Every structure is written in structure tokens, then in C-alpha cells.
Amino acid sequence: MISSSSTIEFLILQISVAFSPGLIIALIVNESVQKSRKNGLQVAAGAATGAVFITLITATVVAFVFNLIPGILTSIYIVGIIYIIYKGVKTIRAEIEIDAPKVTSESFKAGMKLNLLNPKMWVFYLSVLPIFVESESSIFQSLIFLGTLTIGVNLVADITYAFLSSYFFGSSSLKSKKLINNISGFCLILIGAYLFFSRFF
């Protein structure tokens, strides 16, 4: 499966991504403030449910493609590293948005739809998770394990934002959001560089 060292590396990467404010976080905060904390938690639960489907689909796709094209994991590895570094730079340079996506359905469904229709989620699962697969004989199982860790970390981050929604909603928190983005971005860049040098040098 996955070694403990790779698991720790992946958790550091995932924490950097999960706590960086994005669409789901904005929706959770908005629902928590405008309606209730319960609604914010429903968004988090919906997002986690959507991530379960993404995990199953991407694990199946990557395992199937590898069976057709052995050795493709190296190409995915390179693409994944590029995406991690790109994500880090973009996170640092991102403008902080206060407005949340418009909700047209109940909170749980809104969270699930937003995750399922978010192309960034699919790119992350397809290009980044395979980087941490260590055994080509257990690709599907490894990706399910990594996907489960991703869902867990994201859920912790989402619940945290739901409970701290009143603080993260106000414009006075822009500096805090920017600080979180800067820390997350630098971590992603460092992790991407580490993964590159540890694999190819």
C-alpha cells in the first residue's frame, strides 16, 4: 500500500490545499452566516459525499489506463508535480473573494454538486494522488486510500470553517485569509520541488 513517510508527505500536501479558502469554503461560510451553522455543516457533508464519487471514479480510471499503458504513472507524476507548483503560485497570487457561489438548492445538494462539477477537484484526484502510489500492483487500492485521506482532511477543514464562519466572513479577516493562502501556497511549492528532486535526483 502506502508507506508511512509517503502518507505523512501526502497529509502535509492535502492540509495545505484543504485549508486554503476556495469555492466550498466560501459556500460553507456563507451558508453558516446567512442561515445557520447546521447549513454550513450540510454543505461540508455534501462536498464529502461528492468527493467519495470522485475518488471511486478517478481510482477506476487511473487503474484502467495503467493496465492499457504500463508506465504511464511516470507521466502522471510529472504532470502532478507541475500542477502542485502551479497551484501553489496561483494560491499565493489569488485575490481573496468574499462572495460565495449562488445556492439554488438545499445546502447538502449544493455542496455535493459544487464538488462534482469543480474541474479542479478532478484534476487534483487524477494528477496528484497517483504521485503517491508506490506499488503498481495496487494502484486502485492505493488511490482509494489516498482519496479517503483527502476526504477526511477536507472534512476537518470544512467543519473548522463552519464553526469559525463569523470570523472568516467579515472583511476584517481579509488579512487572515491572505496569510492562509500565502502559507498554503509556499507549502505547495516546496512540496512540489521536494517531490521533483526526490524522484529525479
BALOMAR-533094 format. One line per 5 residues: number of its first residue (from 1); their letters; for each residue x, y, z of C-alpha. Coordinates in steps of 0.2 Angstrom, whole numbers, m for minus. Layout:
<recs>
NUM) A) X:Y:Z ~ ... .
</recs>
This chain:
<recs>
1) MISSS) 0:0:0 ~ 7:17:5 ~ 22:19:17 ~ 21:30:32 ~ 33:43:25 .
6) STIEF) 23:45:9 ~ 7:46:20 ~ 14:60:30 ~ 20:69:14 ~ 3:67:7 .
11) LILQI) m6:74:23 ~ 5:89:23 ~ 1:92:5 ~ m18:89:7 ~ m18:101:23 .
16) SVAFS) m10:115:13 ~ m24:113:m1 ~ m39:110:11 ~ m37:125:22 ~ m34:137:8 .
21) PGLII) m50:146:5 ~ m59:141:m11 ~ m77:138:m18 ~ m83:125:m5 ~ m76:135:10 .
26) ALIVN) m84:151:3 ~ m101:142:2 ~ m99:134:19 ~ m95:151:27 ~ m109:160:18 .
31) ESVQK) m122:146:22 ~ m116:146:41 ~ m118:165:42 ~ m133:168:32 ~ m143:153:38 .
36) SRKNG) m136:143:52 ~ m120:133:56 ~ m130:117:53 ~ m132:123:34 ~ m113:125:33 .
41) LQVAA) m111:108:40 ~ m123:101:27 ~ m113:109:13 ~ m97:100:21 ~ m106:84:21 .
46) GAATG) m112:86:3 ~ m95:90:m3 ~ m88:75:6 ~ m101:64:m2 ~ m96:71:m19 .
51) AVFIT) m78:68:m16 ~ m82:49:m12 ~ m89:48:m30 ~ m74:57:m37 ~ m62:45:m28 .
56) LITAT) m71:30:m34 ~ m72:36:m52 ~ m54:43:m53 ~ m46:27:m45 ~ m55:16:m58 .
61) VVAFV) m50:27:m72 ~ m31:28:m67 ~ m31:9:m64 ~ m39:5:m81 ~ m27:17:m90 .
66) FNLIP) m12:10:m82 ~ m17:m8:m87 ~ m18:m1:m105 ~ m2:9:m104 ~ 10:2:m92 .
71) GILTS) 22:15:m86 ~ 10:30:m88 ~ 12:34:m69 ~ 29:42:m73 ~ 20:54:m85 .
76) IYIVG) 6:57:m72 ~ 20:60:m59 ~ 27:74:m69 ~ 10:82:m73 ~ 6:81:m54 .
81) IIYII) 21:90:m49 ~ 18:104:m61 ~ 1:105:m55 ~ 6:106:m37 ~ 18:120:m40 .
86) YKGVK) 6:129:m52 ~ m7:128:m38 ~ 5:135:m25 ~ 9:150:m36 ~ m9:153:m40 .
91) TIRAE) m14:152:m22 ~ m1:165:m17 ~ m7:177:m31 ~ m26:173:m29 ~ m37:188:m25 .
96) IEIDA) m47:185:m9 ~ m66:183:m13 ~ m79:187:0 ~ m94:182:m11 ~ m99:164:m11 .
101) PKVTS) m107:154:m25 ~ m125:156:m28 ~ m135:142:m19 ~ m150:136:m29 ~ m154:120:m19 .
106) ESFKA) m153:114:m2 ~ m136:115:7 ~ m131:97:6 ~ m135:95:m13 ~ m127:112:m16 .
111) GMKLN) m110:106:m8 ~ m111:89:m17 ~ m115:97:m34 ~ m101:111:m32 ~ m88:97:m29 .
116) LLNPK) m94:86:m43 ~ m94:100:m55 ~ m77:108:m50 ~ m64:103:m63 ~ m50:107:m51 .
121) MWVFY) m56:93:m40 ~ m55:81:m54 ~ m38:87:m59 ~ m31:85:m42 ~ m38:67:m40 .
126) LSVLP) m32:62:m57 ~ m14:70:m57 ~ m9:72:m39 ~ m15:57:m30 ~ m6:45:m42 .
131) IFVES) 11:53:m37 ~ 10:44:m20 ~ 6:27:m27 ~ 21:16:m23 ~ 16:m1:m29 .
136) ESSIF) 9:m3:m47 ~ 1:m19:m42 ~ m11:m10:m30 ~ m15:6:m39 ~ m34:5:m36 .
141) QSLIF) m32:1:m18 ~ m19:15:m15 ~ m29:28:m24 ~ m45:23:m13 ~ m34:25:2 .
146) LGTLT) m27:42:m3 ~ m44:48:m8 ~ m51:43:9 ~ m37:53:17 ~ m41:68:6 .
151) IGVNL) m60:67:11 ~ m55:66:29 ~ m44:81:29 ~ m56:92:18 ~ m70:87:30 .
156) VADIT) m60:93:45 ~ m55:110:36 ~ m73:112:31 ~ m80:109:48 ~ m67:121:55 .
161) YAFLS) m73:135:44 ~ m91:131:48 ~ m88:134:66 ~ m77:149:63 ~ m88:156:50 .
166) SYFFG) m92:173:58 ~ m74:177:59 ~ m70:172:41 ~ m85:180:34 ~ m81:198:39 .
171) SSSLK) m70:209:28 ~ m59:212:43 ~ m52:194:40 ~ m45:198:23 ~ m28:198:30 .
176) SKKLI) m30:182:39 ~ m36:174:23 ~ m22:181:13 ~ m10:174:26 ~ m18:157:25 .
181) NNISG) m16:157:6 ~ 2:163:7 ~ 7:149:19 ~ m3:136:9 ~ 5:142:m7 .
186) FCLIL) 23:142:m1 ~ 20:124:6 ~ 13:118:m10 ~ 28:125:m20 ~ 41:117:m8 .
191) IGAYL) 32:100:m8 ~ 31:101:m27 ~ 50:105:m28 ~ 54:91:m15 ~ 44:78:m25 .
196) FFSRF) 53:83:m41 ~ 71:82:m33 ~ 67:66:m23 ~ 61:57:m38 ~ 73:63:m52 .
201) F) 89:67:m42 .
</recs>
